[in-house]
Amino acid sequence: MKKHNFNAGPSILPREVIEKTAEAVLDFQGEGLSILEISHRAKYFQPVVDEAVALVKELLNVPEGYSVIFLGGGASLQFCMVAYNLLEKKAAYLNTGVWAKKALKEAKGFGEVVEVASSADKNFNYIPQGWTIPADADYFHITTNNTIYGTEIREDFNSPVPMVADMSSDIFSRPVDVSKYALIYAGAQKNLAPAGVTIVIVRNDVLGKVSRYIPTMLNYQTHIDNGSMFNTPPVLPIYTALLNLRYLKANGGVAAVEKKNIAKADLLYSYLDSSKMFTPTVLDKPSRSRMNICFVMRDEYKDKEADFLKFATEKGMVGIKGHRLVGGFRASCYNALPIESVQALIDCMKEFEKQNA
């Protein structure tokens, strides 16, 4: 039975990328050693980092004056590092869910934090509008995609202060105007690589302006100066990221994958909007995520949710159980998920609806 991987993360990767990674685990570039056992200082690994950095810059059209670094610790470490490196007096945050809230909490340890707006009043099922960024803030932070609640920001805002974005779950899924951001960070385990590496894209001129001492490992400049090699980097995830970046470039780049992501999201939302049994949790269409499509059963069928989960699992649908804070179901439709899997999920829902509605 074919499995359709809707896991929210770690998540689906292109089969070609997985197979080439597996080859490198057995023998990396004909060296007779596994990539799991080579030195990160080896002459044949430095080109991996260099090419990966170049492809990030190429695929996202990163302007001059920015550095790309690979770090450990996930986005959760970035919640702290951003504030450590950028917050002198005041920071502004847009609160759109759990991860935005956690980032905001970490920043409070370094200075005043202003919440410019929040969608907590409706369980984060929309993106707030009409807020104002304080002109005296050191930076403004957003979380572009909210995996738990299924909302997404696809607008590159004009900010009067340096803008920081957590793009962990939608980076490389659409074109981004990087020049609008002072810093972008993203855990790689959604659209790029296995868990274990985090990409940071930072404009060099925003660093070195806080008066506090920054511990060496938490200082972005340390990793820029050492080309992501200050300490042992996560070698395998970086190599898989390189393979995926090559794959993305060979298949038309970010603009091409965005078209596929739009088609997948439109197909699933169209069904959910017309279904008698299922309904999306995000009713505000401009706020809907293309990456994480959350849905529940309509009130009259709530008692059948467990039955549907069992039915769908038996049909090969993997990872569709919704987060406990939302309930219901979640179909994560990252770059590597084929549209055939989305159609298979819809066919599964239609079959269950026919049998039970």
C-alpha positions in Angstrom: 0.0 0.0 0.0 1.3 3.4 -1.0 1.9 5.8 2.0 1.0 9.4 1.7 3.1 11.5 4.1 1.3 14.4 5.5 3.5 14.7 8.6 4.0 18.2 9.9 7.7 17.8 10.6 10.1 16.1 10.2 8.3 15.7 6.9 8.4 14.4 3.4 11.5 14.8 1.2 11.9 14.1 -2.5 12.6 10.5 -3.1 15.6 11.3 -5.2 17.1 13.3 -2.4 16.6 10.5 0.1 18.2 8.0 -2.2 21.2 10.1 -2.8 21.6 10.8 0.9 21.4 7.0 1.5 24.2 6.5 -1.0 26.4 9.1 0.8 25.7 7.3 4.1 27.3 4.2 2.6 30.0 6.0 0.6 30.5 9.7 0.4 31.6 10.8 -3.1 33.7 7.7 -3.6 35.9 8.4 -0.6 35.3 5.0 0.9 33.9 6.6 4.0 30.3 7.3 5.1 29.2 10.9 5.4 28.3 10.0 9.0 32.0 9.5 9.7 33.9 12.1 7.7 35.5 15.2 9.3 33.7 18.4 8.7 37.2 19.8 8.1 37.8 17.4 5.3 38.6 19.1 2.0 35.7 17.3 0.3 33.1 18.6 2.8 33.9 22.4 2.6 32.6 22.5 -1.0 29.2 21.1 0.3 28.8 24.1 2.6 30.0 26.5 -0.1 27.6 25.2 -2.7 24.7 25.1 -0.3 25.3 28.7 0.7 25.5 29.7 -3.0 22.2 27.9 -3.8 20.3 29.5 -0.9 21.4 32.9 -2.2 20.6 32.0 -5.8 17.2 30.5 -5.2 16.0 33.2 -2.8 17.7 36.1 -4.7 19.6 37.1 -1.6 21.0 40.6 -2.1 24.6 41.6 -1.4 25.4 42.4 2.2 23.8 39.3 3.6 25.4 36.2 5.1 24.0 32.6 5.1 25.0 30.3 7.9 24.1 26.8 9.1 23.5 26.4 12.8 22.2 23.8 15.2 19.5 24.2 17.9 16.5 24.6 15.6 14.2 27.6 15.5 13.8 27.4 19.3 17.4 28.5 19.8 16.9 31.3 17.3 14.1 32.7 19.6 16.9 33.5 22.0 19.7 34.3 19.6 17.7 36.9 17.7 17.0 38.8 20.9 20.6 38.4 22.2 22.0 39.9 19.0 19.5 42.5 18.1 17.5 43.7 21.1 19.0 46.7 22.9 15.9 48.4 24.3 12.6 47.4 22.6 11.3 44.7 20.2 7.9 44.3 18.5 6.3 40.9 17.9 3.2 39.8 15.9 1.6 37.0 17.9 0.0 34.5 15.5 0.4 31.2 17.4 2.5 28.9 19.7 5.8 29.5 18.0 5.4 33.3 17.8 4.4 33.3 21.4 7.5 31.3 22.4 9.7 33.7 20.5 8.1 36.6 22.2 8.6 35.0 25.6 12.3 34.5 25.0 12.8 38.1 23.9 11.3 39.4 27.2 14.5 38.4 28.9 16.5 41.0 27.0 14.4 44.1 26.9 10.9 45.6 26.5 8.7 43.6 24.1 5.6 45.0 22.5 2.9 42.7 21.1 1.6 44.7 18.1 -1.3 42.4 17.6 -2.6 38.9 18.4 -5.1 36.4 17.0 -5.4 34.5 20.3 -9.0 35.7 20.7 -10.1 33.2 18.0 -7.5 30.5 18.7 -5.1 31.9 16.2 -7.3 31.0 13.2 -6.6 34.3 11.3 -3.7 36.7 10.6 -4.3 40.1 12.4 -4.6 43.2 10.2 -4.3 46.9 10.8 -1.5 46.9 13.4 1.3 49.5 13.8 5.0 48.7 14.2 6.6 51.0 16.8 9.2 53.2 15.0 11.5 53.0 18.0 11.7 49.2 18.1 15.1 47.6 17.5 13.3 45.0 15.3 9.9 43.6 14.4 9.4 39.8 14.5 6.9 37.7 12.6 6.3 33.9 12.2 5.3 33.5 8.5 3.6 30.1 8.8 1.8 28.6 11.7 2.0 24.8 11.6 -0.4 24.2 14.4 -3.3 26.5 13.4 -2.9 26.5 9.6 -2.4 30.2 9.0 0.3 31.9 6.8 1.7 35.3 6.0 2.7 35.5 2.4 3.2 39.3 2.2 6.7 40.8 2.7 5.8 43.7 4.9 7.3 47.2 4.6 8.7 47.7 8.1 10.1 51.0 9.5 12.5 48.9 11.6 14.6 45.8 10.8 12.2 42.9 10.3 12.9 39.3 11.5 11.0 36.3 10.3 10.8 32.7 11.4 10.2 30.9 8.1 10.7 27.4 9.4 7.7 25.8 7.8 7.4 27.7 4.5 10.9 28.8 3.4 11.5 27.9 -0.3 7.8 27.3 -0.8 7.4 30.7 -2.5 9.5 33.7 -3.7 10.5 36.1 -0.9 11.8 39.6 -1.1 14.8 39.1 1.2 15.7 42.7 1.0 12.6 43.5 3.2 14.2 41.4 6.1 17.1 42.0 8.4 17.1 38.3 9.4 15.4 35.1 8.3 15.7 31.8 10.2 14.3 28.4 9.4 14.6 24.9 10.9 15.2 22.7 7.9 12.9 19.8 8.7 9.9 20.9 6.7 10.9 21.8 3.2 14.7 21.2 3.1 16.4 18.5 5.1 16.2 16.2 8.1 16.0 17.8 11.5 19.3 19.0 12.9 20.2 22.1 10.9 18.9 25.6 10.9 19.4 28.2 8.1 20.0 31.8 9.1 20.1 34.6 6.5 21.2 37.8 8.1 22.0 41.3 6.9 25.5 42.0 8.1 24.9 45.6 9.1 22.3 44.8 11.8 24.9 43.0 13.9 27.3 44.4 16.5 24.9 47.1 17.7 23.9 45.8 21.2 25.9 46.8 24.2 25.7 43.5 26.1 28.3 40.7 25.9 27.1 37.9 23.7 28.4 34.4 24.4 30.6 33.2 21.6 28.3 30.4 20.4 25.3 32.7 20.5 26.9 35.4 18.5 25.9 35.4 14.8 29.2 37.0 13.9 31.1 34.0 15.3 29.5 31.8 12.7 29.7 34.2 9.9 33.5 34.7 10.5 34.0 30.9 10.6 31.8 30.0 7.7 29.4 27.9 9.8 32.5 25.8 11.0 33.2 27.4 14.4 32.1 24.1 16.0 31.2 20.8 14.3 28.2 21.5 12.1 25.4 18.9 11.5 27.1 17.4 8.5 24.4 15.0 7.2 21.5 17.5 7.3 23.6 20.1 5.5 24.5 17.6 2.8 20.8 16.6 2.4 19.9 20.3 2.2 22.4 20.7 -0.6 20.8 17.8 -2.5 17.4 19.3 -2.0 18.5 22.8 -3.1 20.0 21.2 -6.3 16.7 19.3 -6.8 14.7 22.5 -6.3 16.9 24.4 -8.8 16.7 21.6 -11.4 12.9 21.6 -11.2 12.3 25.3 -11.9 13.2 26.9 -8.6 11.0 28.6 -6.0 8.6 30.1 -8.5 7.8 26.7 -10.0 7.3 25.0 -6.7 5.0 27.8 -5.6 2.7 27.0 -8.5 2.5 23.4 -7.4 1.9 24.4 -3.8 -1.0 26.7 -4.9 -2.5 23.9 -6.9 -2.3 21.5 -4.0 -3.8 23.9 -1.5 -6.6 25.1 -3.9 -7.6 21.5 -4.6 -7.9 20.5 -0.9 -9.5 23.8 0.3 -12.0 23.6 -2.6 -13.1 20.2 -1.4 -13.2 21.2 2.2 -15.3 24.3 1.5 -17.9 22.2 -0.3 -17.9 19.1 1.9 -21.0 18.3 4.0 -18.9 16.4 6.5 -15.6 18.3 6.8 -14.7 22.0 7.2 -11.5 23.9 7.3 -10.6 25.5 10.7 -9.3 28.7 9.0 -12.4 30.3 7.4 -10.6 33.6 6.5 -9.3 32.7 3.1 -6.4 35.2 2.9 -5.1 33.8 6.2 -5.0 30.1 5.0 -1.7 28.3 5.0 -0.7 26.4 1.9 1.7 24.3 4.0 -0.5 23.1 6.8 -4.2 22.7 6.0 -6.2 22.1 9.2 -9.7 20.8 9.1 -12.4 19.2 11.4 -15.6 17.4 11.1 -18.8 19.5 11.1 -20.6 19.5 14.5 -23.1 16.9 13.5 -20.3 14.4 12.7 -17.9 15.1 15.5 -18.4 11.6 17.0 -17.0 10.1 13.8 -13.5 11.7 14.0 -11.8 8.7 15.5 -13.5 6.5 12.9 -12.2 8.6 10.1 -8.7 8.7 11.4 -8.6 4.9 11.5 -10.2 4.7 8.1 -7.7 7.2 6.6 -4.7 5.5 8.2 -5.8 2.2 6.7 -5.9 3.9 3.3 -2.2 5.0 3.7 -2.7 8.6 5.0 0.1 9.2 7.4 0.4 12.1 9.9 -3.1 13.7 9.4 -4.1 13.8 13.1 -4.4 17.5 14.1 -2.5 19.1 16.9 -4.0 18.8 20.3 -4.6 22.6 20.5 -6.8 22.5 17.4 -8.0 18.9 17.2 -9.4 17.3 14.1 -7.0 16.8 11.2 -4.0 18.4 9.5 -2.7 17.8 6.0 0.8 19.2 5.7 1.5 19.8 2.1 5.2 20.7 1.9 7.1 21.1 -1.3 7.9 17.4 -1.8 4.3 16.2 -1.4 2.9 15.3 -4.8 -0.5 16.5 -5.8 -1.5 12.9 -6.2 -1.3 12.5 -2.4 -3.7 15.4 -2.0 -6.1 13.8 -4.4 -5.8 10.5 -2.6 -6.7 12.2 0.7 -9.7 13.9 -1.0 -10.8 10.5 -2.4 -10.5 9.0 1.0 -12.6 11.7 2.6 -15.2 11.4 -0.2 -15.4 7.6 0.4 -15.8 8.0 4.1 -18.4 10.8 3.6 -20.4 8.6 1.2 -20.4 5.7 3.7 -21.2 7.8 6.8 -23.0 11.1 5.9 
